[in-house]
């Protein structure tokens, strides 16, 4: 792990981090780490457009992964959306465009009780203002083109989590994204 990854992991309260060539490469690597063909995922509405496209077009078409979108404002929405093949809950808090907030600790508690993994896009809050890993999230993703890089003068993405998850995400599989 390089010095930048070490510092970014430390800021987020994670064990380890991995940098990618873009935010979407980081999101794709994180999502694909937890999902297999035929799985189901729950995502909040109003996520970043390209992430929405990954979930609704590519994952569905190429892997048969179904998605249930929830507003994210009520824990009961998540409970009702869970299926036997639900493997992942994808959060973005605050969310893109409308900046909605989710109850991260309680969503993570529900997910863990059902053996479901969680990912959050923490780009808007950043590790300075929000520590989702400390709230129970399994993987945190960020676009480094926003706060970390300044004014879009850097294009990169970041995945932060525990050492086991980060070590098992192979950069070589995703370097072309």
SULHUKA-V485890 format. One line per field, one symbol per residue. phi: phi as a letter, one per 40 degrees, with the letter a starting at -180 (. if undefined). burial: b if it has 9 or more other C-alpha atoms within 8 Angstrom, else e. A space follows every 10 residues. Layout:
phi = ???
burial = ???
This chain:
phi = .ccccccccc dcgbcabbcb cacccccccc ccccbbdgcb bbbccgcddc cccdccbccc ccbgccbbcb cgcbdcccdc ccbdbcbabb babcccgbfc bbcddccccc dccbgbcbbb cbdccgccba bcccchccbb bacccccccg bgcbbababb acdccccccc cdcbccc
burial = eeeebbebbb bbbbbbbbbb bbbbbbbbbb beebbeebbb bbbbebbeee bbbbbbebbb eebbbbbbeb ebeebebbee beeeebbbbb bbbbbbeeee bbebbebbbb bbeeebbbbb bbbbbbbeee bbbebbbbbb bbbbbbbebb eeebbbbbbb bbeeebeebe eeebbee
